[in-house]
Amino acid sequence: MNIYRILAVVVVLLGVLGGYFIYISETNSESNWYKPFKLGLDLSGGTHLVYNADVSEVNEGEVSQAMSSLKDVIERRINVFGVSEPLIQVEQIGLGEGARHKLIVELPGVTDVNQALALIDKTPILEFKLEKKDRLSDEVVTAQIEEALKEAQINSTSTTLDLASYLEEALYEPSGLSGKYLDRAQVIFSTGQPGAPQGPSILVEFNAEGKELLATITKDNLGQVLAIFLDGELLSAPVIQSEITNGEAQITGQFTIEEARELSANLNLGALPVPIVLDSTQTIGPSLGQDVLNKGVYAGVLGFIILSLYMILWYRLPGVVAVMSLMTYVILMLLLFKLIPVTITAAGIAGFILSVGIAVDANILIFERMKEELKAGKNLGEAIREGFSRAWLPIRDSNLSGIISAIILFWFGTSLIKGFALVLIIGILVSMFSAITLTRTLLLALGLRQKNKLITFLFSSGIK
């Protein structure tokens, strides 16, 4: 058995195992492998919200950071609300000073969004709160929480929100210091001087009014905790170590660089408010989404069957090999959709179907080159190798142009176009692998070299 036959057996086995994994992970909810496809809003149903962000008061160089922080805060709010796998994106339309910035929120499975809108449609609130000197002990607070959970007659989302509010009120009290007094926050590093904090820390600078307020708070509360809350969520609880009179507070601790940057970004969000206004909303019912999904899958399966019949009838034995390669290609794509994971939308399904056509196009180029080599008098093995070699350059160039176009669509397109472009990029890359590697391996595994009437017929094309 030559090496190509071994590789062909491995490819077939991996394809079968991949197909089995897709089936189990999609149908058996009790299995440890259960991992259903992640469906977009247009397929699963839900609500699509688009907000306009007002960045007029944000410095041009800080717009990207402010929008990123805004996205993080909205995502936290939605997660607290209990929505399964929300999709929150920021989008810029245009360039320069005239650019418009949008926040896109997709809530799968949510068709009544009144409560969600109440959580989203607020500018993030940054507050500094002092720990109560007569606060309850941790044991008492824990016991009260457990009792509240037992007696709660409300849903889990409300319980979570009520407990968070209770903890904040039970342990902390307002200091009067808030985000409107903050100029900016930035990550700084130790200069190596004796006594200086090690690792990254956050320098928080306040305006003139905040400077006076901070001086009073730190003077009267030495050794107390001054907790930082964003939208009611505790970000950090630093201890006041000395009176601060210059309006610059340094938050130290065992921060990693990522943690320090995240805290700095959240603080800046409170310092640089980004008001948002609802621009549009679209609600898609679950039955409509399921109908779109069913039609998309039906179109894909029907197209694949027609394409397979054409390849087999026109290209005969190479067509059969191409169909096997395409089946492996489909399995690879579905595995990637599950494992990355890729959010599948109606536009994404269209991109997937289009990429199947691109994979077939590569096979057709290869087979036509093989025919030319056979007509030139070469044996079958040489014709297969030479056909693949000569077809590689046009396949590479055409696919590269497709990838460049898809990248441009992904970079500048809306969320709907991005789903199409992402699937198309993945599909083109996998199709190149399946056409150049899988089809070539399966053909060479046949071990056919000498030409005869049967071989000539099997490797010819057309209806004769």
C-alpha positions as CSV (number, residue, x, y, z in Angstrom):
1,M,0.0,0.0,0.0
2,N,1.6,3.3,-1.1
3,I,1.7,6.4,1.1
4,Y,-1.2,8.0,-0.7
5,R,-3.5,5.1,0.0
6,I,-2.6,5.4,3.7
7,L,-3.3,9.1,3.7
8,A,-6.6,8.5,1.8
9,V,-7.7,6.0,4.5
10,V,-6.8,8.5,7.2
11,V,-8.7,11.3,5.4
12,V,-11.8,9.1,5.1
13,L,-11.7,8.0,8.8
14,L,-11.2,11.6,9.9
15,G,-14.1,12.7,7.8
16,V,-16.4,10.0,9.2
17,L,-15.3,10.9,12.8
18,G,-15.9,14.6,12.1
19,G,-19.3,13.9,10.7
20,Y,-20.2,11.7,13.7
21,F,-19.0,14.5,16.1
22,I,-21.1,17.1,14.3
23,Y,-24.2,14.8,14.6
24,I,-23.7,14.0,18.3
25,S,-22.8,17.6,19.3
26,E,-25.9,18.9,17.5
27,T,-28.5,16.3,18.5
28,N,-27.5,14.7,21.9
29,S,-28.1,17.4,24.5
30,E,-27.1,15.0,27.3
31,S,-23.7,14.2,25.8
32,N,-20.5,15.9,27.0
33,W,-19.8,16.7,23.4
34,Y,-23.0,18.8,23.1
35,K,-22.2,22.0,21.3
36,P,-24.9,23.2,19.0
37,F,-24.2,25.7,16.2
38,K,-24.3,29.3,17.3
39,L,-27.1,30.9,15.3
40,G,-27.4,34.6,14.5
41,L,-30.3,36.7,15.3
42,D,-31.9,36.3,11.9
43,L,-32.0,32.5,12.4
44,S,-32.7,32.1,16.1
45,G,-35.1,35.0,16.5
46,G,-34.7,38.0,18.9
47,T,-34.2,41.7,18.8
48,H,-31.7,43.8,16.9
49,L,-31.0,47.3,18.4
50,V,-28.9,50.0,16.8
51,Y,-27.7,53.0,18.9
52,N,-26.1,56.3,17.8
53,A,-23.2,57.2,20.1
54,D,-22.5,60.9,20.8
55,V,-18.7,61.2,20.9
56,S,-18.6,65.0,20.4
57,E,-17.1,65.6,23.8
58,V,-14.5,62.9,23.5
59,N,-11.0,63.7,22.2
60,E,-10.5,62.2,18.7
61,G,-7.6,60.0,19.8
62,E,-9.7,58.5,22.7
63,V,-12.9,57.7,20.7
64,S,-11.8,54.1,20.0
65,Q,-11.1,53.5,23.7
66,A,-14.3,55.1,24.8
67,M,-16.4,53.0,22.4
68,S,-14.6,49.8,23.4
69,S,-15.3,50.6,27.1
70,L,-18.9,51.4,26.2
71,K,-19.2,48.0,24.5
72,D,-17.8,46.3,27.6
73,V,-20.2,48.0,30.0
74,I,-23.3,47.3,27.8
75,E,-22.2,43.7,27.6
76,R,-22.0,43.5,31.4
77,R,-25.5,45.0,31.7
78,I,-26.9,42.5,29.2
79,N,-25.2,39.6,31.0
80,V,-26.7,40.6,34.3
81,F,-30.1,40.8,32.5
82,G,-29.6,37.1,31.8
83,V,-29.7,37.1,28.0
84,S,-28.1,34.1,26.4
85,E,-25.0,34.9,24.3
86,P,-25.7,38.5,23.4
87,L,-23.8,40.1,20.5
88,I,-22.6,43.6,21.1
89,Q,-20.5,45.4,18.4
90,V,-19.3,48.9,17.8
91,E,-19.3,50.3,14.3
92,Q,-17.8,53.4,12.6
93,I,-19.3,54.8,9.5
94,G,-17.2,57.2,7.6
95,L,-13.7,58.7,8.4
96,G,-12.4,61.7,10.2
97,E,-14.5,64.3,12.1
98,G,-17.6,63.4,10.1
99,A,-17.5,59.7,11.2
100,R,-20.6,58.3,12.9
101,H,-20.3,55.8,15.7
102,K,-22.9,53.2,16.4
103,L,-23.4,50.5,19.0
104,I,-25.2,47.4,17.8
105,V,-26.9,45.1,20.3
106,E,-28.3,41.7,19.3
107,L,-30.4,39.8,21.9
108,P,-31.1,36.2,20.7
109,G,-34.4,34.8,21.9
110,V,-35.6,38.2,23.3
111,T,-38.7,39.6,21.7
112,D,-40.0,41.8,24.6
113,V,-37.1,44.1,25.3
114,N,-38.6,46.8,27.5
115,Q,-36.6,45.8,30.5
116,A,-33.5,45.3,28.5
117,L,-33.9,48.8,27.0
118,A,-34.2,50.2,30.5
119,L,-30.8,48.7,31.3
120,I,-29.1,49.8,28.0
121,D,-30.4,53.3,27.5
122,K,-28.3,54.9,30.2
123,T,-24.9,56.6,30.2
124,P,-22.6,54.5,32.3
125,I,-22.3,55.8,35.9
126,L,-19.0,55.9,37.7
127,E,-19.1,56.3,41.5
128,F,-16.6,56.3,44.3
129,K,-18.1,55.0,47.6
130,L,-16.7,54.7,51.1
131,E,-17.0,51.5,53.1
132,K,-19.4,52.0,56.0
133,K,-17.6,52.1,59.3
134,D,-20.6,50.4,61.0
135,R,-21.0,47.9,58.1
136,L,-22.4,44.4,58.9
137,S,-19.9,41.6,59.2
138,D,-19.3,39.3,56.3
139,E,-21.0,36.4,58.1
140,V,-24.2,38.4,58.7
141,V,-24.3,39.6,55.1
142,T,-23.8,36.0,53.8
143,A,-26.6,34.7,56.0
144,Q,-28.9,37.5,54.8
145,I,-28.2,36.7,51.2
146,E,-28.9,33.0,51.7
147,E,-32.2,33.8,53.4
148,A,-33.1,36.2,50.6
149,L,-32.5,33.5,48.0
150,K,-34.6,31.1,49.9
151,E,-37.6,33.5,50.3
152,A,-37.3,35.1,46.9
153,Q,-40.5,34.9,44.9
154,I,-39.1,36.6,41.8
155,N,-37.1,35.3,38.8
156,S,-33.4,34.7,39.0
157,T,-32.5,37.9,37.0
158,S,-34.4,40.2,39.4
159,T,-32.9,38.3,42.4
160,T,-29.4,39.0,41.0
161,L,-30.1,42.6,40.5
162,D,-31.7,43.1,43.9
163,L,-28.8,41.3,45.7
164,A,-26.2,43.4,43.9
165,S,-28.1,46.6,45.0
166,Y,-28.5,45.3,48.5
167,L,-24.8,44.5,48.9
168,E,-23.9,48.0,47.6
169,E,-26.2,49.7,50.1
170,A,-25.3,47.4,53.0
171,L,-21.5,47.8,52.7
172,Y,-20.9,51.2,51.1
173,E,-22.1,54.8,51.3
174,P,-21.8,57.6,48.7
175,S,-18.7,59.8,49.0
176,G,-19.9,62.5,46.7
177,L,-17.1,61.7,44.2
178,S,-18.2,60.5,40.8
179,G,-17.1,60.2,37.2
180,K,-17.9,63.8,36.3
181,Y,-15.0,65.0,38.5
182,L,-12.5,62.7,36.8
183,D,-10.2,64.0,34.0
184,R,-8.6,60.7,32.9
185,A,-7.0,57.5,34.1
186,Q,-3.9,55.8,32.7
187,V,-1.7,52.8,33.3
188,I,1.7,53.6,34.7
189,F,4.7,51.5,35.7
190,S,7.2,51.6,38.6
191,T,10.3,53.7,38.0
192,G,12.4,51.4,40.2
193,Q,12.7,53.8,43.1
194,P,12.7,52.4,46.7
195,G,9.2,52.1,48.1
196,A,7.5,52.5,44.7
197,P,4.8,50.0,43.8
198,Q,5.9,47.0,41.7
199,G,4.2,46.2,38.4
200,P,1.5,48.3,36.7
201,S,-0.8,50.6,38.6
202,I,-3.4,53.2,37.6
203,L,-3.0,56.9,37.9
204,V,-6.4,58.7,38.3
205,E,-6.4,62.5,37.7
206,F,-9.3,64.6,38.9
207,N,-10.4,68.1,37.8
208,A,-10.2,71.2,40.1
209,E,-13.5,70.5,41.8
210,G,-12.7,66.8,42.2
211,K,-9.2,67.7,43.6
212,E,-10.8,69.5,46.5
213,L,-13.3,66.8,47.1
214,L,-10.7,64.1,47.0
215,A,-8.5,65.9,49.4
216,T,-11.3,66.1,51.9
217,I,-12.4,62.5,51.5
218,T,-8.8,61.1,51.9
219,K,-8.0,63.4,54.9
220,D,-11.1,62.3,56.8
221,N,-11.0,58.6,55.9
222,L,-7.4,57.4,56.2
223,G,-7.2,53.6,56.2
224,Q,-10.7,53.2,54.8
225,V,-11.8,51.6,51.6
226,L,-12.8,53.9,48.7
227,A,-14.6,51.5,46.4
228,I,-15.1,52.2,42.7
229,F,-18.4,51.2,41.1
230,L,-19.3,51.3,37.4
231,D,-23.1,50.9,36.8
232,G,-23.4,49.4,40.3
233,E,-20.7,46.8,39.7
234,L,-17.6,46.9,42.0
235,L,-14.5,47.4,39.9
236,S,-11.9,47.9,42.6
237,A,-11.7,48.5,46.4
238,P,-8.5,50.4,47.1
239,V,-7.6,51.6,50.6
240,I,-6.8,55.2,51.3
241,Q,-3.2,55.2,52.4
242,S,-2.6,59.0,52.7
243,E,-4.1,62.4,52.1
244,I,-4.2,63.3,48.4
245,T,-4.0,67.1,47.8
246,N,-2.8,67.2,44.2
247,G,-5.8,65.6,42.6
248,E,-3.8,62.5,41.5
249,A,-4.7,59.2,43.1
250,Q,-2.6,56.1,42.4
251,I,-4.4,52.7,42.6
252,T,-1.8,50.0,43.3
253,G,-2.1,46.2,43.7
254,Q,-1.1,43.0,42.1
255,F,-2.4,43.9,38.7
256,T,-1.5,42.2,35.5
257,I,-1.1,44.5,32.5
258,E,-4.4,43.4,31.1
259,E,-6.2,44.0,34.4
260,A,-4.7,47.4,34.7
261,R,-5.7,48.4,31.2
262,E,-9.2,47.1,31.7
263,L,-9.7,49.1,35.0
264,S,-8.2,52.2,33.3
265,A,-10.5,51.9,30.4
266,N,-13.6,51.5,32.7
267,L,-12.5,54.5,34.7
268,N,-12.1,56.6,31.5
269,L,-15.6,55.6,30.4
270,G,-16.9,57.3,33.5
271,A,-14.6,60.3,32.8
272,L,-15.6,60.4,29.2
273,P,-19.3,59.7,29.0
274,V,-20.6,58.4,25.7
275,P,-24.4,59.0,25.6
276,I,-26.3,56.6,23.3
277,V,-29.6,57.2,21.6
278,L,-31.7,54.4,20.1
279,D,-31.7,54.7,16.3
280,S,-33.6,51.6,15.2
281,T,-34.9,48.3,16.5
282,Q,-36.0,45.1,14.7
283,T,-37.7,42.1,16.2
284,I,-37.5,38.7,14.5
285,G,-39.9,36.0,15.7
286,P,-38.4,32.5,16.4
287,S,-40.7,30.9,13.8
288,L,-39.5,33.3,11.1
289,G,-35.9,32.6,12.0
290,Q,-36.5,28.9,11.9
291,D,-38.1,29.2,8.5
292,V,-35.1,31.1,7.2
293,L,-32.8,28.4,8.6
294,N,-34.8,25.6,7.0
295,K,-34.9,27.2,3.6
296,G,-31.1,28.0,3.8
297,V,-30.3,24.4,4.7
298,Y,-32.7,23.1,2.0
299,A,-31.0,25.3,-0.6
300,G,-27.6,24.2,0.4
301,V,-28.4,20.5,0.3
302,L,-30.2,20.7,-3.0
303,G,-27.4,22.7,-4.5
304,F,-24.8,20.2,-3.3
305,I,-26.8,17.3,-4.8
306,I,-27.2,19.0,-8.2
307,L,-23.5,20.0,-8.2
308,S,-22.4,16.4,-7.3
309,L,-24.5,14.9,-10.1
310,Y,-23.0,17.3,-12.6
311,M,-19.4,16.6,-11.5
312,I,-20.0,12.8,-11.6
313,L,-21.8,12.8,-15.0
314,W,-19.3,15.3,-16.6
315,Y,-16.0,14.3,-15.1
316,R,-16.7,10.7,-14.2
317,L,-14.1,9.1,-11.9
318,P,-12.4,12.5,-11.0
319,G,-15.9,13.8,-10.4
320,V,-16.5,11.1,-7.8
321,V,-13.2,12.0,-6.1
322,A,-14.2,15.7,-6.2
323,V,-17.5,14.9,-4.5
324,M,-15.7,13.0,-1.8
325,S,-13.4,16.0,-1.3
326,L,-16.3,18.3,-1.2
327,M,-18.0,16.2,1.5
328,T,-14.9,16.4,3.5
329,Y,-14.8,20.2,2.9
330,V,-18.3,20.6,4.2
331,I,-17.5,18.5,7.3
332,L,-14.4,20.7,7.9
333,M,-16.4,23.9,7.6
334,L,-19.1,22.7,10.0
335,L,-16.4,21.7,12.5
336,L,-14.8,25.1,12.3
337,F,-18.3,26.7,12.7
338,K,-18.7,24.8,16.0
339,L,-15.1,25.0,17.4
340,I,-14.2,28.7,16.7
341,P,-17.3,29.3,17.1
342,V,-18.7,31.2,14.1
343,T,-22.1,32.8,14.5
344,I,-24.2,31.5,11.6
345,T,-26.5,33.9,9.9
346,A,-28.5,33.8,6.7
347,A,-25.8,35.8,5.0
348,G,-23.2,33.4,6.4
349,I,-25.1,30.4,4.9
350,A,-25.0,32.2,1.5
351,G,-21.3,32.7,1.9
352,F,-20.9,29.0,2.8
353,I,-22.8,27.9,-0.3
354,L,-20.8,30.3,-2.5
355,S,-17.5,28.9,-1.1
356,V,-18.7,25.4,-2.1
357,G,-18.9,26.7,-5.7
358,I,-15.4,28.1,-5.4
359,A,-14.1,24.7,-4.2
360,V,-15.7,23.1,-7.3
361,D,-14.2,25.7,-9.6
362,A,-10.7,24.7,-8.3
363,N,-11.4,21.0,-9.1
364,I,-12.6,21.9,-12.6
365,L,-9.4,23.8,-13.3
366,I,-7.3,20.8,-12.1
367,F,-9.3,18.2,-14.1
368,E,-9.0,20.3,-17.3
369,R,-5.3,20.6,-16.8
370,M,-5.1,16.8,-16.3
371,K,-6.9,16.2,-19.6
372,E,-4.4,18.3,-21.4
373,E,-1.5,16.4,-19.9
374,L,-3.2,13.0,-20.8
375,K,-3.6,14.3,-24.4
376,A,0.1,15.2,-24.5
377,G,0.8,11.5,-24.0
378,K,1.8,11.4,-20.3
379,N,0.8,8.5,-18.1
380,L,-1.9,8.9,-15.6
381,G,0.3,9.5,-12.5
382,E,2.3,12.1,-14.3
383,A,-0.8,13.8,-15.7
384,I,-2.3,14.0,-12.2
385,R,0.8,15.6,-10.7
386,E,1.4,17.9,-13.6
387,G,-2.3,18.9,-13.7
388,F,-2.3,19.9,-10.0
389,S,1.1,21.8,-10.5
390,R,-0.1,23.8,-13.5
391,A,-3.5,24.5,-11.9
392,W,-2.1,25.8,-8.7
393,L,-1.1,29.3,-9.9
394,P,-4.6,30.3,-11.3
395,I,-6.3,28.8,-8.3
396,R,-4.0,30.7,-5.9
397,D,-4.5,34.0,-7.7
398,S,-8.3,33.8,-8.1
399,N,-8.7,32.7,-4.5
400,L,-6.4,35.5,-3.3
401,S,-8.5,38.1,-5.1
402,G,-11.6,36.6,-3.4
403,I,-9.9,36.7,0.0
404,I,-8.9,40.4,-0.5
405,S,-12.5,41.3,-1.5
406,A,-13.9,39.5,1.5
407,I,-11.5,41.2,3.9
408,I,-12.6,44.6,2.5
409,L,-16.2,43.6,3.0
410,F,-15.4,42.5,6.6
411,W,-13.5,45.7,7.4
412,F,-16.0,48.2,6.1
413,G,-19.3,46.3,6.1
414,T,-22.1,46.2,8.6
415,S,-22.6,43.3,10.9
416,L,-24.8,41.5,8.3
417,I,-22.1,41.8,5.6
418,K,-19.3,40.9,8.1
419,G,-21.0,37.5,8.7
420,F,-21.0,36.8,5.0
421,A,-17.4,37.9,4.6
422,L,-16.1,35.9,7.5
423,V,-17.6,32.7,6.3
424,L,-16.4,33.4,2.8
425,I,-12.8,33.9,4.0
426,I,-12.8,30.7,5.9
427,G,-14.5,28.8,3.1
428,I,-12.0,30.0,0.5
429,L,-9.0,28.9,2.7
430,V,-10.5,25.5,3.4
431,S,-11.6,25.0,-0.2
432,M,-8.0,25.6,-1.3
433,F,-6.9,22.9,1.1
434,S,-9.6,20.5,0.0
435,A,-9.0,21.0,-3.7
436,I,-5.2,20.9,-3.7
437,T,-4.5,18.4,-0.9
438,L,-7.5,16.2,-0.5
439,T,-8.5,15.7,-4.2
440,R,-4.8,15.1,-5.1
441,T,-4.3,12.6,-2.4
442,L,-7.5,10.6,-3.3
443,L,-6.6,10.6,-7.0
444,L,-3.1,9.4,-6.4
445,A,-4.4,6.8,-3.9
446,L,-6.1,5.1,-6.9
447,G,-2.7,4.0,-8.1
448,L,-3.7,4.1,-11.8
449,R,-0.8,4.7,-14.2
450,Q,-1.2,2.8,-17.5
451,K,-3.8,4.1,-19.9
452,N,-6.4,1.8,-21.5
453,K,-9.8,2.3,-22.9
454,L,-11.5,2.1,-19.5
455,I,-9.1,4.6,-17.9
456,T,-9.4,6.9,-20.9
457,F,-13.2,6.8,-20.6
458,L,-13.1,7.4,-16.8
459,F,-10.8,10.3,-17.0
460,S,-12.5,11.9,-20.0
461,S,-15.2,14.5,-19.6
462,G,-18.5,15.3,-21.3
463,I,-21.3,13.1,-22.5
464,K,-20.1,10.7,-25.3
